[in-house]
Amino acid sequence: MANVSTEKTGQERVVLTDNPAEKRVDVHIDGKLFTAYVYPDNIKKPVLYPLVTPKGTKITRKFPLEKSVGERVDHPHHVGVWFNYGDVNGLDFWNNSDSIKVEKRHKYGTIRHNQVISTSNGEDSGSLKVSMDWKAPDGTVLLVENTEFVFGADANGYYIDRITSLTAQDQNVDFKDNKEGVLGIRVTRALEHPSDKPSVFTDANGIPTKVEALDNSTVKGNYLNAQGVEGTDVWGKRSNWVNLRSEIEGEPISLVVLDHKDNVGYPTYWHARGYGLFAANPLGQHEFSKGKERLDFFLEAGKTTTFKHRIIVANKALGKTEIDAEFDAFGKK
């Protein structure tokens, strides 16, 4: 469905283009692609893909949407930037993909794009408002999602604000405590942490091939949270934000995700893995706390809950002072 309304202003550094025939909305900043909201039939939820730095470097994994060389082929449900959860009324929305065997698909939920409500362009930012349906295998809509994406540029680089409101429909909705959630990003190899473990990667022809010895010469990723915890130790820690730092061909990169004080379960736990999964999960507290905490979030029929996150994509090394200031400013929204 084409967008319902489009607003324009005088100077438009940030321009959104709705392409319903291609099932995507492209986001350009200063004439260069930053990201796109895409909803192809072969993935089980709409995502943002790719993420591109101000210099033009793609930092999200291409698999499974594009052919690639030297990328991991694990977790085909890790696509771009997404938002879902591993246990919603007993259904797994997080792990769903075309790789799930037919006889097991009754255990998985799907998020379907419903409508582009509006787009707007602007000098410093633009916005996209969309609606989606969280569906059970029998077609029952459990949740209606209304999300506003704000795409912008400031002194620290590009950013995305994702403001997601979930409304339970005709029945109550249980978000059972589960480590698989909620805001996820799957990054390219150069943003992973170095690893010596054998794995399966795409070869020069894009064919999955087992590799015994990994080349870590260009792999320089390192997580850092607001408390100064580094590396994969950020997994299972609460924090206002996490910064994934790396370098690609001399370009310093900071990929930052900010939590928001209004979110359920604040401050969020971080489900951040060295192999390239970067996720914030405020709802799956049992495993992250080693059994000390639990959050089974419950949403009554007709009720709405809202999650707010900011993603920063910078081609410079952002420090704690800068990110704390971003967190404080975002917290006022």
C-alpha positions as CSV (number, residue, x, y, z in Angstrom):
1,M,0.0,0.0,0.0
2,A,1.4,3.4,-0.9
3,N,1.9,5.9,1.9
4,V,-1.1,7.8,3.0
5,S,0.5,11.2,3.4
6,T,3.9,12.7,2.7
7,E,5.1,16.0,4.1
8,K,8.0,18.1,2.6
9,T,10.0,21.0,3.9
10,G,12.3,23.5,2.2
11,Q,15.8,22.1,2.7
12,E,15.7,18.3,2.7
13,R,18.9,16.6,3.7
14,V,17.0,13.6,4.9
15,V,14.7,12.2,2.1
16,L,12.5,9.1,2.3
17,T,11.2,7.4,-0.8
18,D,8.4,4.9,-0.6
19,N,8.7,2.1,-3.1
20,P,5.6,-0.2,-2.5
21,A,6.3,-2.3,-5.6
22,E,9.7,-3.2,-4.2
23,K,8.4,-3.4,-0.6
24,R,10.8,-0.9,0.8
25,V,11.2,2.7,1.9
26,D,14.6,4.1,1.2
27,V,16.2,6.7,3.5
28,H,18.9,9.0,2.0
29,I,20.9,11.6,3.9
30,D,22.8,14.1,1.8
31,G,21.9,12.1,-1.3
32,K,23.5,8.9,0.1
33,L,21.6,5.7,1.3
34,F,21.6,5.4,5.1
35,T,19.1,2.6,5.4
36,A,15.8,1.2,4.2
37,Y,12.7,-0.2,5.8
38,V,12.2,-3.4,3.9
39,Y,9.5,-6.1,4.1
40,P,10.2,-8.8,1.6
41,D,8.1,-12.1,1.6
42,N,11.2,-14.2,2.4
43,I,11.8,-12.9,5.9
44,K,9.3,-13.1,8.8
45,K,9.3,-9.5,10.0
46,P,10.0,-6.0,8.5
47,V,13.6,-4.8,9.1
48,L,15.9,-1.9,8.5
49,Y,18.5,-3.0,6.0
50,P,21.3,-2.1,5.5
51,L,22.9,0.3,7.9
52,V,25.4,2.5,6.2
53,T,27.9,4.9,7.8
54,P,28.2,8.6,6.7
55,K,31.2,7.6,4.7
56,G,29.2,4.9,2.8
57,T,30.4,1.7,4.6
58,K,27.8,-1.0,5.1
59,I,28.0,-2.4,8.7
60,T,25.2,-4.9,8.7
61,R,25.6,-8.6,7.6
62,K,24.4,-9.2,4.0
63,F,23.3,-12.8,4.6
64,P,20.6,-13.9,4.0
65,L,19.3,-11.0,1.8
66,E,22.3,-10.6,-0.4
67,K,25.2,-12.8,-1.7
68,S,28.4,-12.1,0.2
69,V,31.9,-13.4,0.7
70,G,33.4,-14.2,4.1
71,E,30.3,-13.9,6.2
72,R,28.8,-16.3,8.8
73,V,25.7,-18.1,7.7
74,D,24.4,-18.9,11.2
75,H,21.0,-17.6,12.6
76,P,19.2,-16.8,9.3
77,H,16.7,-14.9,11.3
78,H,19.3,-12.3,12.2
79,V,18.6,-9.7,9.4
80,G,19.5,-6.0,9.5
81,V,17.8,-4.2,12.4
82,W,14.7,-5.8,13.8
83,F,12.3,-5.8,16.8
84,N,10.5,-8.9,18.1
85,Y,10.5,-11.4,20.9
86,G,11.1,-15.1,21.6
87,D,7.9,-16.0,23.6
88,V,4.6,-14.2,22.9
89,N,1.7,-16.3,24.0
90,G,3.9,-19.3,23.6
91,L,5.0,-18.4,20.0
92,D,8.6,-17.7,18.9
93,F,8.7,-14.5,16.8
94,W,12.5,-14.1,17.2
95,N,13.8,-17.3,15.6
96,N,11.3,-17.6,12.7
97,S,12.7,-17.8,9.2
98,D,12.3,-19.8,6.0
99,S,14.8,-22.3,7.5
100,I,12.2,-23.6,10.0
101,K,10.9,-27.0,9.0
102,V,7.3,-27.1,7.8
103,E,6.2,-29.4,10.6
104,K,7.5,-27.0,13.3
105,R,6.1,-23.8,11.9
106,H,3.1,-23.9,14.2
107,K,5.4,-22.9,17.0
108,Y,6.4,-19.6,15.4
109,G,4.9,-16.2,14.9
110,T,5.2,-13.8,12.0
111,I,5.2,-10.0,11.8
112,R,3.6,-8.7,8.6
113,H,3.9,-5.2,7.3
114,N,0.4,-3.6,7.1
115,Q,0.7,0.0,6.0
116,V,3.1,2.9,5.5
117,I,1.1,5.6,7.3
118,S,3.2,8.6,6.4
119,T,6.7,9.7,5.5
120,S,8.3,13.1,6.0
121,N,11.5,14.7,4.8
122,G,13.5,17.4,6.5
123,E,16.7,19.4,6.9
124,D,18.0,17.5,9.9
125,S,15.6,14.6,10.2
126,G,12.8,12.7,8.5
127,S,10.3,10.2,9.7
128,L,8.5,7.1,8.7
129,K,5.3,5.8,10.4
130,V,4.2,2.2,9.7
131,S,1.9,-0.4,11.1
132,M,2.5,-4.1,11.4
133,D,0.6,-7.2,12.6
134,W,2.0,-9.8,14.9
135,K,0.3,-12.9,13.7
136,A,-0.1,-16.5,15.0
137,P,0.2,-19.3,12.5
138,D,-3.6,-19.4,12.1
139,G,-3.7,-15.8,11.1
140,T,-4.9,-14.4,14.4
141,V,-3.5,-11.0,15.1
142,L,-2.1,-10.9,18.6
143,L,-0.6,-7.4,18.5
144,V,-0.9,-4.4,16.3
145,E,2.4,-2.5,16.1
146,N,2.6,1.1,15.3
147,T,6.1,2.4,14.9
148,E,7.6,5.7,14.1
149,F,11.2,5.8,12.8
150,V,13.0,9.1,13.0
151,F,16.1,9.2,10.8
152,G,18.5,12.1,11.3
153,A,22.0,13.5,11.3
154,D,23.8,15.5,14.0
155,A,27.3,16.2,15.2
156,N,27.8,12.6,16.2
157,G,26.8,11.0,12.9
158,Y,23.5,9.4,11.7
159,Y,20.8,8.2,14.1
160,I,17.6,6.3,14.2
161,D,14.9,6.7,16.8
162,R,12.6,3.7,16.9
163,I,9.4,4.4,18.9
164,T,7.3,1.2,18.9
165,S,3.8,0.9,20.3
166,L,2.3,-2.6,20.7
167,T,-1.4,-2.9,21.3
168,A,-2.9,-6.3,22.3
169,Q,-6.0,-7.2,20.3
170,D,-8.9,-9.5,21.3
171,Q,-6.9,-11.4,23.8
172,N,-4.4,-10.8,26.6
173,V,-0.7,-11.2,25.5
174,D,2.0,-12.7,27.6
175,F,5.7,-11.9,27.0
176,K,7.2,-14.8,28.9
177,D,10.7,-14.2,30.2
178,N,13.0,-15.2,27.3
179,K,16.5,-14.2,26.4
180,E,15.6,-13.8,22.7
181,G,14.7,-10.2,22.2
182,V,13.9,-7.4,21.6
183,L,15.8,-4.9,19.5
184,G,18.4,-6.7,17.5
185,I,21.2,-5.8,15.0
186,R,23.3,-8.3,13.1
187,V,26.6,-6.7,12.1
188,T,29.2,-7.4,9.4
189,R,32.3,-9.5,10.0
190,A,34.6,-6.4,10.7
191,L,32.4,-5.5,13.7
192,E,32.6,-8.9,15.3
193,H,35.0,-9.8,18.1
194,P,38.0,-11.8,16.9
195,S,37.4,-15.5,17.2
196,D,39.5,-18.6,16.6
197,K,36.6,-21.1,16.6
198,P,35.9,-22.9,13.2
199,S,32.7,-21.9,11.6
200,V,30.7,-21.8,8.3
201,F,31.2,-18.8,6.0
202,T,30.2,-17.9,2.5
203,D,33.0,-18.5,0.0
204,A,33.8,-16.5,-3.2
205,N,30.7,-18.0,-4.9
206,G,28.5,-17.3,-1.9
207,I,28.3,-21.0,-1.0
208,P,28.4,-21.9,2.8
209,T,31.8,-23.5,3.5
210,K,33.3,-24.7,6.7
211,V,36.5,-22.7,7.7
212,E,38.8,-24.2,10.3
213,A,41.2,-21.2,10.7
214,L,39.6,-17.7,10.8
215,D,41.3,-14.6,9.4
216,N,40.9,-12.0,12.1
217,S,43.2,-9.4,10.5
218,T,40.2,-7.1,9.8
219,V,38.0,-8.1,12.7
220,K,38.3,-5.3,15.3
221,G,34.9,-5.2,17.1
222,N,34.8,-4.4,20.8
223,Y,31.7,-3.7,23.0
224,L,31.8,-1.0,25.7
225,N,28.9,-0.2,28.0
226,A,28.1,2.9,30.1
227,Q,29.8,1.3,33.2
228,G,33.0,0.7,31.3
229,V,32.6,-3.1,30.9
230,E,34.2,-4.2,27.7
231,G,34.1,-7.0,25.2
232,T,31.7,-9.9,25.4
233,D,31.4,-9.3,29.2
234,V,28.7,-6.8,28.4
235,W,26.4,-9.8,27.8
236,G,23.9,-10.2,30.6
237,K,24.7,-6.7,32.1
238,R,22.2,-3.9,32.6
239,S,23.3,-0.6,31.1
240,N,21.9,2.6,29.6
241,W,23.8,2.0,26.4
242,V,26.3,-0.1,24.6
243,N,28.8,1.1,22.0
244,L,30.2,-1.4,19.5
245,R,33.5,0.0,18.2
246,S,35.5,-1.1,15.3
247,E,37.5,0.0,12.2
248,I,37.0,-0.7,8.5
249,E,39.9,0.2,6.1
250,G,41.0,3.0,8.4
251,E,37.5,4.3,9.1
252,P,36.7,4.4,12.9
253,I,33.1,3.2,13.6
254,S,30.9,3.5,16.6
255,L,27.5,1.7,16.5
256,V,25.6,2.7,19.6
257,V,22.2,1.6,21.0
258,L,20.5,3.7,23.7
259,D,17.9,2.4,26.1
260,H,15.1,4.8,27.4
261,K,14.0,5.3,30.9
262,D,10.3,4.9,29.9
263,N,10.8,1.3,28.6
264,V,9.5,-1.7,30.5
265,G,12.4,-3.4,32.3
266,Y,14.7,-0.4,32.3
267,P,17.7,-0.4,32.4
268,T,17.8,-3.1,29.7
269,Y,19.9,-6.2,29.8
270,W,22.2,-6.7,26.7
271,H,22.1,-9.8,24.6
272,A,25.4,-8.9,22.8
273,R,27.5,-11.7,21.3
274,G,31.0,-11.6,19.8
275,Y,29.8,-13.3,16.6
276,G,27.9,-10.2,15.6
277,L,24.5,-10.2,17.4
278,F,23.9,-6.9,19.1
279,A,20.6,-6.8,21.0
280,A,18.9,-5.0,23.9
281,N,16.4,-7.2,25.8
282,P,14.7,-5.7,28.9
283,L,12.2,-8.6,29.1
284,G,14.4,-11.6,29.3
285,Q,15.8,-11.1,32.8
286,H,15.9,-14.7,34.2
287,E,18.9,-16.0,32.2
288,F,20.8,-12.7,32.2
289,S,20.5,-12.5,36.0
290,K,21.3,-16.2,36.5
291,G,17.9,-16.8,38.0
292,K,17.9,-13.9,40.4
293,E,15.3,-11.9,38.5
294,R,12.3,-12.6,36.3
295,L,10.0,-10.5,34.2
296,D,6.9,-12.1,32.7
297,F,5.4,-9.0,31.0
298,F,1.6,-9.1,30.6
299,L,-0.5,-6.9,28.3
300,E,-4.3,-6.9,28.7
301,A,-6.5,-7.0,25.6
302,G,-6.8,-3.4,24.2
303,K,-3.9,-2.1,26.2
304,T,-0.7,-0.6,24.7
305,T,2.9,-0.5,25.7
306,T,5.7,1.5,24.1
307,F,9.4,0.9,23.6
308,K,11.9,3.6,22.7
309,H,15.4,3.1,21.4
310,R,18.0,5.2,19.6
311,I,20.7,3.7,17.3
312,I,23.7,5.9,16.4
313,V,25.9,5.2,13.4
314,A,29.1,7.2,13.5
315,N,32.3,7.1,11.6
316,K,34.3,8.3,14.5
317,A,35.2,7.1,18.0
318,L,32.4,8.3,20.3
319,G,33.4,8.6,24.0
320,K,31.4,8.2,27.2
321,T,30.7,11.9,27.6
322,E,29.2,12.2,24.1
323,I,27.1,9.1,24.5
324,D,25.9,10.0,28.0
325,A,24.8,13.3,26.6
326,E,22.9,11.5,23.7
327,F,21.2,9.3,26.3
328,D,20.1,12.3,28.4
329,A,18.8,14.1,25.3
330,F,17.0,11.0,24.0
331,G,15.5,10.5,27.5
332,K,13.6,13.8,27.2
333,K,11.6,12.4,24.1
